[in-house]
């Protein structure tokens, strides 16, 4: 420490403060966790490509309209990403939510500064679909908000991101590999909800969410 | 090359930097480990968003966000907003008055090599100043990198560094007075 003329000690942080190094146990835990995640990724990734290939084949058979084909296959691609993200969120323990709250006024501000849009967070507890929290995810090449709800005991992921060009559309329902998926567009936001609850349940949930 | 091996090669070498920042932000070994583990999972998820050659600032941005989320949830009182506009450093006053000429031999003895006191003093100052000092002095990051990681303008980085040093000096004096 140097002494300033007025007697104030001048701490030298670089010399005197501790540089904390990662404990070996932490390094091992992180490596193990990464290995698990890499393994989990390889499984769904195969399925994703197969499903994507299948959706291309199906679409090219039924569609006469090239523009429609592009839109549908893009939806198919998103659908597979949404499903994979949902499965992954439940696979890694403790990573379904990053902000855990049933309060929309806690969940919504949590996203501020993490993404460049404010996801509309709706409270559907009175309708039997409590909000459980939120986290960030990655769909269609961008950061998206993932809002988490419950339909009875079934976790629901609602992925939300802005798409200014998209016109409002009513919820469309699909069932993929035992999962129910609903997607709709409202006020320039795209919504994809996915759960392993039944199609009727997701349908009612989606109608309530989209009713805004 | 798999995603996993790419990640191990480009991100894992910065685990010490990740831990050091998390440890200084949470001020606790156990919490820092939790935060880093969580941050590494996020980093792996968002690995595709890494564009730069140097993964360190990118990883530290994630570690910082994770640390702040953790603090907001577990110790919200730690996260005090900083008023960068005020010219008078009011925070200095709350931490302790700069003492007049210190001639006490015990104090001078303590000053010789007291890492413990410097560590404690750095822990004493608000997290917004602590983080820029740690990133600058211990991580040797540029002003530009710190600005990007903390999401503040470069001018603010410089003013926080300067005020952070004042605060640290005041906190250190107070620690020394207590110790003597």
Contacts between the chains, C-beta under 8 A, distances in Angstrom:
chain1	res1	chain2	res2	distance
A	1	B	111	5.1
A	1	B	112	7.9
A	3	B	111	7.8
A	6	B	98	7.9
A	6	B	101	7.0
A	7	B	99	7.7
A	7	B	100	7.4
A	7	B	101	4.4
A	7	B	102	4.8
A	7	B	103	7.5
A	8	B	98	6.1
A	8	B	169	5.6
A	8	B	173	7.2
A	9	B	102	7.9
A	9	B	111	5.3
A	9	B	169	6.7
A	9	B	172	5.9
A	9	B	173	6.8
A	9	B	176	7.4
A	10	B	169	6.7
A	11	B	118	5.0
A	11	B	121	6.8
A	11	B	122	8.0
A	11	B	168	5.6
A	11	B	169	6.5
A	11	B	172	5.3
A	12	B	118	8.0
A	13	B	118	7.0
A	13	B	122	6.8
A	13	B	133	5.8
A	13	B	134	7.7
A	13	B	137	3.8
A	13	B	138	6.7
A	13	B	168	7.4
A	14	B	137	4.5
A	14	B	138	6.5
A	14	B	140	7.9
A	16	B	113	7.8
A	16	B	114	7.4
A	16	B	115	5.0
A	16	B	118	3.9
A	16	B	119	7.8
A	17	B	115	7.3
A	17	B	118	5.4
A	17	B	119	5.8
A	17	B	122	5.5
A	17	B	134	7.6
A	17	B	137	7.0
A	17	B	138	6.3
A	18	B	115	6.7
A	18	B	119	5.5
A	19	B	16	7.8
A	19	B	20	5.6
A	19	B	138	5.3
A	20	B	19	5.9
A	20	B	20	4.8
A	20	B	23	4.0
A	20	B	24	7.3
A	20	B	29	8.0
A	20	B	32	7.3
A	21	B	16	4.8
A	21	B	19	6.6
A	21	B	20	7.2
A	22	B	15	4.6
A	22	B	16	5.1
A	22	B	18	7.1
A	22	B	19	3.8
A	22	B	36	6.9
A	23	B	19	7.7
A	23	B	29	7.6
A	23	B	33	7.0
A	25	B	33	8.0
A	26	B	15	7.7
A	26	B	19	6.8
A	26	B	33	4.9
A	26	B	36	6.3
A	26	B	37	6.9
A	27	B	15	6.0
A	29	B	33	7.9
A	29	B	37	6.0
A	30	B	12	7.7
A	30	B	15	6.8
A	30	B	36	7.2
A	30	B	37	5.9
A	30	B	40	4.8
A	31	B	8	7.8
A	31	B	12	7.6
A	33	B	37	6.7
A	33	B	40	7.0
A	33	B	41	6.3
A	34	B	4	6.3
A	34	B	7	6.7
A	34	B	8	7.2
A	34	B	40	7.1
A	34	B	44	5.9
A	35	B	4	7.2
A	37	B	4	7.9
A	37	B	41	7.0
A	37	B	44	5.7
A	38	B	2	6.9
A	38	B	3	6.9
A	38	B	4	3.7
A	41	B	3	7.2
A	92	B	41	6.7
A	95	B	41	6.5
A	98	B	69	6.6
A	99	B	69	7.1
A	99	B	73	7.6
A	110	B	69	7.5
A	113	B	151	6.8
A	114	B	65	6.8
A	136	B	42	7.7
A	136	B	46	7.9
A	137	B	45	7.7
A	138	B	45	6.5
A	138	B	46	6.4
A	138	B	48	7.0
A	138	B	49	7.7
A	143	B	46	7.8
A	143	B	49	7.8
